[in-house]
């Protein structure tokens, strides 16, 4: 067992002053980890232990920790000012660059977080349609806003798979929000068609993760997304791809480029800015023009702040180099890791499997990958938790829910070390020692 004295002392101090001892609910699975430094694909904790980082800032650090283009751009921009609260060159350049990336985009706006971007996109859809209801999929996550933090997880109160009930995810969320959210099962077109035949004309927006990752990576293919596009067209519904994870990760044009299906609006964030806080939304002119003259409101003190904007420019420029070679590289790496994990799980006869498109992948505690969110409810969550903890003790840091984010800083040395340690951990799991 690694000595964790310094980390434990810091965690105790934190727990007295930082509510719950964590800065975000999403960090609960690695509470106790106290990190002091990050370089490339690796981080170091307060006790000097190293970890290969597959959290990568929840996907934000696609170029790794302290990547030179981002650090240089930020340092240079600091000399000119951190924020202006008015238009500046970085905002102009970034808007032009982002609009060129997204197939759905004629125009964009920036926010400080994905949660805010989703709120703005939903508001635009409501304003454009004059309808109030939003349709979302069970198991998909779109930030923590009261009105959409709904049915991210199922419970005994979730009802039938074909007609999930809308469920609040936290005490403190008003029950009234549920009257405007309709929930559908992912990857089940007949169920969705039935829901739309009841509610279709009341629904402003269908929002989804086109490549869902928040309950494990699920690639449902282009034909399914195309069917969603057609259903939205038929019912006058604004189609919103929430690309906060898939954007600037599956490619410069995100999931819409990967699958060749174009939504009306998209949201993006995370991987676009090498770890600096910036996100945004983009879409067709008729929708985005509603922001003209503040007909529809979207605000934010830190929107397009100069430091985040230059970090985003540096990240996008780096990702765009050599015809997107970075994406080919992280896809290849992620696929090799997926194959390597599956070989290890098979050899140790463990009910685990890995799956995903490559740039973000998931380990599932089941013999085969899920096709629908509710498939994951029968997975062995305790086994996944043991795997996560055992890997952490070996210096491999993955998401508690089994995801791994691949960045351009991961290379052959990380791959070999990860597979070697996974093999060791798998043998302890088989023996029930972990
Ligand atoms: N949408 C998706 C698909 C996400 O995964 C997340 C964050 N994990 C968000 C929205 C919210 O983004 P943020 O944490 O930047 O508010």
Boltz pocket constraint, residues with backbone or C-beta under 6 A from the ligand:
constraints:
  - pocket:
      binder: B
      contacts: [[A, 58], [A, 112], [A, 113], [A, 114], [A, 115], [A, 116], [A, 118], [A, 141], [A, 142], [A, 143], [A, 144], [A, 209], [A, 214], [A, 242], [A, 243], [A, 244], [A, 245], [A, 269], [A, 270], [A, 279]]
      max_distance: 6.0
